[in-house]
Amino acid sequence: MKPPAPQTASSAERACQVIRDAIQSGQYPGGSWLREQSIAELAQVSRTSVRQAFNMLAAEGFVELHPNRGAMVVDWTEENLLQVFDLRAMLEGYGCELAAMNRTEQDLTALQAEADVFSNLLLTEAVAERQLVAESNNRFHRLILTAGRNPRLASLLVAVVQVPIVRQTFGKYDQVALERSALQHQDLVLAIRARDAQWAQATMRAHILAAKNVIFDKSGT
């Protein structure tokens, strides 16, 4: 085994990423305890860096800290996750409104390119690997926040967005839902390009709420 890396901010961030990946892959399900030593060995960092990572992940909503016991992966109930999607609709709707007002041509180029990546994935066999679709979706949403030029909002959304991403794989999306999502991405680009803040805000809210209905099967179908 390699010796632990120096105790730096980057090593704590590396431990965070290792833990996030493990949670998202299902290696650490909700309610499971995270052990400092095993994570330190996995991430090749010190236990001090792991403890720093636990604090960072608690702020993001991934884990709960229990004195003298350690960190536990948050076991989100469906009710809590539904509330998270409602928060996303409000906050990301506002973020998209800001993007429409503050975007640059470079932002538009990046957004259009990612919207096209998402659409093109649906035309290939890669759609069977829904992780690629989810990754493109997440990049697209981050680009919109970047275009909004509001770092505080982007930081706030880390806790709100990343938690449902653990649950929100695209496994529950059928082809019709995926195609609808792709069209909504294109509409978002059009609204941002037009600098129409109200259109952008309304389209993003509809996009998030449609995702909530698909993932939690609230459509009545």
PEWOQUI-V594032 format. One line per field, one symbol per residue. ss: DSSP state (h for helix, s for strand, l for the rest). phi: phi as a letter, one per 20 degrees, with the letter a starting at -180 (. if undefined). psi: psi as a letter, one per 30 degrees, with the letter a starting at -180 (. if undefined). Layout:
# PEWOQUI-V594032
ss->???
phi->???
psi->???
This chain:
# PEWOQUI-V594032
ss->llllllllhhhhhhhhhhhhhhhhhlllllllsslhhhhhhhhlllhhhhhhhhhhhhhhllsssslllssssllllhhhhhhhhhhhhhhhhhhhhhhhhhllhhhhhhhhhhhhhhhhhlllhhhhlhhhhhhhhhhhhhhhhhhhllhhhhhhhhhhhhhhhhhllhhhllhhhhhhhhhhhhhhhhhhhlllhhhhhhhhhhhhhhhhhhhllllll
phi->.ffgfgecgffffffgfffgffffenfdfgneeeegffffffelcffffffffgfffffenecdecgmcodcffdfeffffffffffggfffffffffffedfdffffffffffffggffffecffffefgfffffgffffffffffflcgffffffgffeffffgeeeefeeeffffffffffffffffffffleffffffffgffffffgfffdleene
psi->kklkllileeeeeeeeeeeeeeeffgejlkfkkkkeeeeeeefhllfeeeeeeeeefeffgelkkjkgebkkkkjkleeeeeeeeeeeeeefeeeeeeeefflleeeeeeeeeeeeeeefffflffffifeeeeeeeeeeeeeeeeffhieeeeeefeeeefefeeeilgffkleeeeeeeeeeeeeeeeeeefhjeeeeeeeeeeeeeeeeeeeghgfg.
